[in-house]
Amino acid sequence: MMAENADAEIDRLPVDLLAHIFLLLPSFTDLAQASSVCGKWRQGVKQSLARKECLSFAGWKMDDDSTARLVAHAYSLKELDISRSRWGCQITDDGLNRVSLAKCISNLTSISLWGMTGITDKGVIQLVSKATSLQHLNVGGTFITDESLFAIANSCPHLKVSYLTIVLWSCRHVTESGLFFLVNKCHKLESINVWGMRVPVDCLIALLTISPALQIKPEGVHLNVETVPLWPIH
């Protein structure tokens, strides 16, 4: 009898209150289970996603369909982390293309694609071209090439923000040409992380001759602009 009364009390909760409760759930598994209870709960889950400003898939085995579907409902989203933090993550360029169509993309200030080996320049370029409010981009541990940096640099003049930080951690297919193009064109670039890249120190020093205020990380890299000739810029 008490269980029946408890069920009745839950049924009386308005959708807005259910949405607030679901907003506190960090687990997408729990949200999926809640969404399958009934139509009212499903609406509450949708409303909770619409209110989220930060969305992270860290630790979850995601695919293109589930990722695009969740992001599509997150109208207020500002920070999106779809890094690969679990073996078996199956997000591809198709998933990034579908995510780029979500209404929230132009309002995103932070995007992390760290370690996503299933994506290429094609998906990154499509996503970045729509993120006009971007302040932080993490593409470390991916197989992107200079093509992605060219696209980021070309998007910089259209950004609605005054600064941009980029993480290129261990992006072994990015070369000096891509870095020079980026730093030359993107005057909003404030910080760049080049840890693990195959880039000589004199190249990094030359980047500072182009943009002296640029922060090159990791901070343990000691650069002296005055002792090294300028890198040729074409």
Secondary structure, 3 states (H helix, E strand, C coil): CHHHHHHHHHHCCCHHHHHHHHHCCCCHHHHHHHHCCCHHHHHHHHHHHHHCCEEECCCCCCEHHHHHHHHHHCCCCCEEECCCCCCCCECCHHHHHHHCCCCCHHHCCEEECCCCCCCCHHHHHHHHHHCCCCCEEECCCCCCCHHHHHHHHHHHHHCCCCCEEEECCCCCCCCHHHHHHHHHHCCCEEEEECCCCCCCHHHHHHHHHHCCCCEEECCCCCCCHHHCCCCCCC
